[in-house]
């Protein structure tokens, strides 16, 4: 399963903006898979930047060439609440926020964890605590799509900025979000399967995400829409999930393989589910291949060293975390927020972070430790 590799840009020097001037590069659509035009253009642009600077042997660009790094010249205190830390996507985002804040002169009051999708009351309590301690900006990855509007509206009335991280929320009181294009991710998973199967007919099992998660619905809708255009691909979509975990991915895949032993593929919309599906396929003695979304160390190991998990899209949590801090600085400094645009599922402007899909043949070309996988010795507890 061959996929295009994206080179990593490097930067000559870190730029500190002390005059409130914006040096933000404009960017838009996220990359999907297998040589689509948007992916090719982005890869070409990033490759050109990387080659031009590589001779200088500088440090790889932690912001992927999307914006110039700025340092806060005005006081800025942020509070953060994320969904969970069960995978490197969310852990990477927490790391990216904390590390970028240190580099950029931003105070992180607290990084709290809801503990899972659906844990909305926990997030409300966390938000109230952070507000009582004093914050200028709230970064929130909502544990559910609905139910946040009243709380966020109250924050806005107090003059607190609200930025969403990674996933959408149904609220008109969000300033903007730093996100991925979930529809592109879903389409990329189907494209991977469609190209791998060739002209032969094949059945693919689809493991869904949790109820009430808009990002999960968008990915499933895109998987189904892309599958309708793939001749000979039959989808068997499982029930809406109860949780995001390796154990749940394993149990759902095991159950579906019992009734669909002829399945050639398993598609999951998140890496923990994908790792669970990989274990289930192995335990069942099935020949099915697994494709999933988001890279963590376990997924990279499986793709490079195994033959069941064959491809995964990037969901660069570290990069998203860094951009959250950088855009919070720009908003606080009154700088131009170039790059914001509209995206289905979001009722507010968003910055779309590029994604791509990688397999065994191309995984070595992707610097996952720079954008996706946080350092092994880093822990949230150590910075609280």
URQUIHU-V850640 format. One record per residue. N is the residue number from 1. RES is the residue in three letters. SS is DSSP state (@ for helix, = for strand, . for the rest). PSI is psi in whole degrees, 0 to 359 (none if undefined). OMEGA is omega in whole degrees, -180 to 180 (* if undefined). Layout:
N | RES | SS | PSI | OMEGA
N | RES | SS | PSI | OMEGA
//
This chain:
1 | UNK | . | 97 | -175
2 | UNK | . | 134 | 178
3 | UNK | . | 155 | -178
4 | UNK | . | 143 | 176
5 | UNK | . | 149 | 178
6 | UNK | . | 124 | 178
7 | UNK | . | 158 | -176
8 | UNK | . | 129 | 180
9 | UNK | . | 156 | 172
10 | UNK | = | 158 | -175
11 | UNK | . | 142 | -180
12 | UNK | . | 317 | -179
13 | UNK | . | 157 | 176
14 | UNK | . | 131 | -177
15 | UNK | . | 124 | 175
16 | UNK | . | 124 | -178
17 | UNK | . | 105 | -178
18 | UNK | . | 1 | 180
19 | UNK | . | 8 | -179
20 | UNK | . | 17 | -180
21 | UNK | . | 139 | -179
22 | UNK | . | 134 | 173
23 | UNK | . | 42 | -174
24 | UNK | = | 131 | 176
25 | UNK | . | 139 | 180
26 | UNK | . | 134 | 176
27 | UNK | . | 165 | -173
28 | UNK | . | 254 | -170
29 | UNK | . | 149 | 175
30 | UNK | . | 161 | 179
31 | UNK | . | 137 | 168
32 | UNK | . | 210 | -171
33 | UNK | . | 164 | 163
34 | UNK | . | 52 | 168
35 | UNK | . | 22 | 173
36 | UNK | . | 158 | -172
37 | UNK | @ | 315 | -178
38 | UNK | @ | 322 | 179
39 | UNK | @ | 320 | -179
40 | UNK | @ | 318 | -180
41 | UNK | @ | 316 | -180
42 | UNK | @ | 315 | -179
43 | UNK | @ | 319 | -180
44 | UNK | @ | 317 | -180
45 | UNK | @ | 316 | 180
46 | UNK | @ | 320 | 180
47 | UNK | @ | 318 | -180
48 | UNK | @ | 317 | 178
49 | UNK | @ | 317 | -178
50 | UNK | @ | 316 | -179
51 | UNK | @ | 323 | -179
52 | UNK | @ | 329 | -175
53 | UNK | @ | 345 | -173
54 | UNK | @ | 326 | -178
55 | UNK | . | 337 | -180
56 | UNK | . | 356 | 177
57 | UNK | . | 43 | 180
58 | UNK | . | 169 | 179
59 | UNK | . | 138 | 177
60 | UNK | = | 147 | -176
61 | UNK | . | 114 | -177
62 | UNK | . | 344 | 180
63 | UNK | . | 13 | 175
64 | UNK | . | 25 | 178
65 | UNK | . | 9 | -176
66 | UNK | . | 321 | 178
67 | UNK | = | 162 | 174
68 | UNK | . | 136 | 179
69 | UNK | . | 135 | 177
70 | UNK | . | 153 | 176
71 | UNK | . | 138 | -178
72 | UNK | . | 132 | 173
73 | UNK | . | 348 | 176
74 | UNK | . | 150 | 179
75 | UNK | . | 135 | 179
76 | UNK | . | 121 | 177
77 | UNK | = | 127 | -179
78 | UNK | = | 151 | 171
79 | UNK | = | 147 | -173
80 | UNK | = | 136 | 168
81 | UNK | = | 123 | -178
82 | UNK | = | 170 | -173
83 | UNK | . | 306 | -179
84 | UNK | . | 179 | 176
85 | UNK | . | 33 | -176
86 | UNK | . | 348 | 179
87 | UNK | . | 172 | -175
88 | UNK | @ | 345 | 176
89 | UNK | @ | 305 | -178
90 | UNK | @ | 322 | 177
91 | UNK | @ | 320 | 177
92 | UNK | @ | 322 | 178
93 | UNK | @ | 317 | 178
94 | UNK | @ | 317 | 178
95 | UNK | @ | 315 | -180
96 | UNK | @ | 319 | 178
97 | UNK | @ | 309 | -175
98 | UNK | @ | 319 | -178
99 | UNK | @ | 318 | -180
100 | UNK | @ | 325 | 178
101 | UNK | @ | 318 | 178
102 | UNK | @ | 318 | -179
103 | UNK | @ | 332 | -166
104 | UNK | @ | 4 | 177
105 | UNK | . | 31 | 180
106 | UNK | . | 139 | 177
107 | UNK | = | 128 | 173
108 | UNK | = | 110 | -178
109 | UNK | = | 315 | -178
110 | UNK | = | 145 | 167
111 | UNK | = | 112 | -178
112 | UNK | = | 157 | -178
113 | UNK | = | 127 | -180
114 | UNK | . | 328 | 180
115 | UNK | . | 356 | 177
116 | UNK | . | 164 | 177
117 | UNK | . | 140 | -178
118 | UNK | . | 347 | -178
119 | UNK | . | 59 | -177
120 | UNK | @ | 316 | 179
121 | UNK | @ | 323 | 178
122 | UNK | @ | 319 | 180
123 | UNK | @ | 322 | 177
124 | UNK | @ | 316 | 179
125 | UNK | @ | 318 | 179
126 | UNK | @ | 317 | 180
127 | UNK | @ | 315 | 180
128 | UNK | @ | 320 | 180
129 | UNK | @ | 316 | -180
130 | UNK | @ | 321 | 179
131 | UNK | @ | 320 | 180
132 | UNK | @ | 333 | 179
133 | UNK | @ | 342 | 178
134 | UNK | . | 106 | 175
135 | UNK | . | 152 | 175
136 | UNK | . | 327 | -177
137 | UNK | = | 135 | 172
138 | UNK | = | 127 | 170
139 | UNK | = | 119 | -174
140 | UNK | = | 129 | 167
141 | UNK | . | 100 | -170
142 | UNK | . | 140 | 179
143 | UNK | . | 353 | 176
144 | UNK | . | 159 | -178
145 | UNK | . | 319 | -176
146 | UNK | . | 160 | 171
147 | UNK | . | 357 | -174
148 | UNK | . | 349 | -168
149 | UNK | @ | 317 | -178
150 | UNK | @ | 315 | -180
151 | UNK | @ | 315 | -178
152 | UNK | @ | 326 | 176
153 | UNK | @ | 322 | 177
154 | UNK | @ | 320 | 177
155 | UNK | @ | 317 | -180
156 | UNK | @ | 324 | 179
157 | UNK | @ | 339 | 178
158 | UNK | . | 3 | 179
159 | UNK | . | 17 | 180
160 | UNK | . | 130 | 177
161 | UNK | = | 149 | -180
162 | UNK | = | 123 | 178
163 | UNK | = | 132 | 178
164 | UNK | = | 149 | -174
165 | UNK | = | 110 | 168
166 | UNK | = | 316 | -173
167 | UNK | . | 153 | -176
168 | UNK | . | 160 | 174
169 | UNK | . | 147 | -178
170 | UNK | . | 83 | -178
171 | UNK | . | 144 | 175
172 | UNK | . | 4 | -175
173 | UNK | . | 22 | 177
174 | UNK | . | 133 | 178
175 | UNK | . | 311 | 178
176 | UNK | = | 172 | 179
177 | UNK | = | 157 | 171
178 | UNK | = | 114 | -165
179 | UNK | = | 177 | 168
180 | UNK | . | 163 | 174
181 | UNK | . | 100 | -175
182 | UNK | @ | 329 | 177
183 | UNK | @ | 320 | 177
184 | UNK | @ | 321 | 179
185 | UNK | @ | 313 | 178
186 | UNK | @ | 316 | 180
187 | UNK | @ | 322 | -180
188 | UNK | @ | 322 | 178
189 | UNK | @ | 315 | 179
190 | UNK | @ | 319 | 179
191 | UNK | @ | 321 | 179
192 | UNK | @ | 314 | 180
193 | UNK | @ | 315 | -177
194 | UNK | @ | 317 | 180
195 | UNK | @ | 324 | -179
196 | UNK | @ | 323 | -177
197 | UNK | @ | 338 | -179
198 | UNK | . | 224 | -178
199 | UNK | . | 352 | -178
200 | UNK | . | 145 | 174
201 | UNK | . | 150 | -179
202 | UNK | = | 149 | 177
203 | UNK | = | 135 | 178
204 | UNK | = | 129 | 174
205 | UNK | = | 143 | -179
206 | UNK | = | 119 | 178
207 | UNK | = | 120 | -175
208 | UNK | . | 169 | 176
209 | UNK | . | 188 | -174
210 | UNK | = | 152 | 176
211 | UNK | . | 143 | 176
212 | UNK | . | 0 | 179
213 | UNK | . | 109 | -176
214 | UNK | @ | 323 | 180
215 | UNK | @ | 322 | 180
216 | UNK | @ | 317 | 179
217 | UNK | @ | 317 | -180
218 | UNK | @ | 320 | -180
219 | UNK | @ | 317 | 179
220 | UNK | @ | 315 | 178
221 | UNK | @ | 319 | -179
222 | UNK | @ | 322 | 176
223 | UNK | @ | 314 | -178
224 | UNK | @ | 320 | 179
225 | UNK | @ | 318 | 179
226 | UNK | @ | 324 | 180
227 | UNK | @ | 327 | 180
228 | UNK | . | 339 | 180
229 | UNK | . | 358 | -178
230 | UNK | . | 107 | -176
231 | UNK | . | 129 | 176
232 | UNK | . | 2 | 179
233 | UNK | = | 120 | 178
234 | UNK | = | 127 | 178
235 | UNK | = | 140 | 169
236 | UNK | = | 105 | -174
237 | UNK | = | 124 | 179
238 | UNK | . | 177 | -179
239 | UNK | . | 160 | 174
240 | UNK | . | 135 | -172
241 | UNK | = | 165 | 177
242 | UNK | . | 337 | -176
243 | UNK | . | 172 | 173
244 | UNK | . | 107 | 179
245 | UNK | . | 159 | 176
246 | UNK | @ | 317 | -178
247 | UNK | @ | 319 | 180
248 | UNK | @ | 318 | 177
249 | UNK | @ | 322 | 180
250 | UNK | @ | 315 | -177
251 | UNK | @ | 318 | 180
252 | UNK | @ | 318 | 179
253 | UNK | @ | 318 | 179
254 | UNK | @ | 315 | -180
255 | UNK | @ | 317 | -177
256 | UNK | @ | 329 | 177
257 | UNK | @ | 331 | 178
258 | UNK | @ | 322 | -179
259 | UNK | @ | 351 | 179
260 | UNK | . | 62 | -176
261 | UNK | . | 347 | -179
262 | UNK | . | 5 | -179
263 | UNK | . | 135 | 180
264 | UNK | . | 341 | -177
265 | UNK | = | 153 | 169
266 | UNK | = | 126 | 180
267 | UNK | = | 127 | 176
268 | UNK | = | 151 | -173
269 | UNK | . | 7 | -178
270 | UNK | . | 150 | -167
271 | UNK | @ | 324 | 177
272 | UNK | @ | 317 | 176
273 | UNK | @ | 321 | 180
274 | UNK | @ | 320 | 177
275 | UNK | @ | 322 | 175
276 | UNK | @ | 319 | 177
277 | UNK | @ | 322 | 178
278 | UNK | @ | 316 | 178
279 | UNK | @ | 320 | -180
280 | UNK | @ | 318 | 178
281 | UNK | @ | 317 | -180
282 | UNK | @ | 315 | -179
283 | UNK | @ | 327 | -178
284 | UNK | @ | 351 | -177
285 | UNK | . | 23 | -179
286 | UNK | . | 158 | 176
287 | UNK | . | 10 | -178
288 | UNK | . | 147 | 174
289 | UNK | = | 149 | -177
290 | UNK | = | 136 | 169
291 | UNK | = | 145 | -175
292 | UNK | = | 182 | -180
293 | UNK | = | 138 | 179
294 | UNK | . | 135 | 179
295 | UNK | . | 131 | 162
296 | UNK | . | 178 | -174
297 | UNK | @ | 321 | -179
298 | UNK | @ | 317 | -179
299 | UNK | @ | 318 | 178
300 | UNK | @ | 316 | 179
301 | UNK | @ | 317 | -180
302 | UNK | @ | 316 | -179
303 | UNK | @ | 318 | -177
304 | UNK | @ | 328 | -171
305 | UNK | @ | 349 | -178
306 | UNK | . | 188 | 179
307 | UNK | . | 16 | 179
308 | UNK | . | 303 | 174
309 | UNK | = | 109 | -169
310 | UNK | = | 344 | -180
311 | UNK | = | 150 | 176
312 | UNK | = | 143 | 174
313 | UNK | = | 155 | 173
314 | UNK | . | 142 | 167
315 | UNK | . | 87 | -167
316 | UNK | . | 83 | -176
317 | UNK | @ | 321 | 180
318 | UNK | @ | 315 | 179
319 | UNK | @ | 316 | 178
320 | UNK | @ | 316 | 179
321 | UNK | @ | 317 | 179
322 | UNK | @ | 317 | -180
323 | UNK | @ | 326 | 176
324 | UNK | @ | 315 | 179
325 | UNK | @ | 315 | -178
326 | UNK | @ | 319 | 179
327 | UNK | @ | 330 | 173
328 | UNK | @ | 319 | 176
329 | UNK | @ | 312 | -178
330 | UNK | @ | 319 | 178
331 | UNK | @ | 316 | -178
332 | UNK | @ | 329 | -178
333 | UNK | @ | 355 | -178
334 | UNK | . | 26 | -180
335 | UNK | . | 166 | 179
336 | UNK | . | 133 | 178
337 | UNK | . | 57 | -180
338 | UNK | . | 142 | 179
339 | UNK | . | 348 | 178
340 | UNK | . | 141 | 178
341 | UNK | = | 183 | -178
342 | UNK | . | 152 | 177
343 | UNK | . | 137 | -180
344 | UNK | . | 135 | 179
345 | UNK | . | 350 | -180
346 | UNK | . | 126 | 180
347 | UNK | . | 24 | -179
348 | UNK | . | 164 | -178
349 | UNK | . | 149 | 180
350 | UNK | = | 154 | 167
351 | UNK | = | 124 | -176
352 | UNK | = | 120 | -180
353 | UNK | . | 133 | -179
354 | UNK | . | 143 | 173
355 | UNK | . | 160 | 176
356 | UNK | . | 174 | 180
357 | UNK | = | 140 | -175
358 | UNK | = | 150 | 178
359 | UNK | = | 186 | 179
360 | UNK | . | 323 | -176
361 | UNK | . | 337 | -173
362 | UNK | . | 353 | -174
363 | UNK | @ | 323 | -178
364 | UNK | @ | 342 | -180
365 | UNK | @ | 353 | -176
366 | UNK | . | 123 | -180
367 | UNK | . | 75 | -176
368 | UNK | @ | 329 | -179
369 | UNK | @ | 340 | 180
370 | UNK | @ | 324 | -172
371 | UNK | @ | 337 | -170
372 | UNK | . | 317 | -168
373 | UNK | . | 117 | -179
374 | UNK | . | 162 | 178
375 | UNK | . | 142 | -178
376 | UNK | . | 328 | -176
377 | UNK | . | 5 | 179
378 | UNK | . | 138 | 176
379 | UNK | . | 148 | 180
380 | UNK | @ | 323 | -178
381 | UNK | @ | 329 | -176
382 | UNK | @ | 340 | -177
383 | UNK | @ | 353 | -176
384 | UNK | . | none | *
//
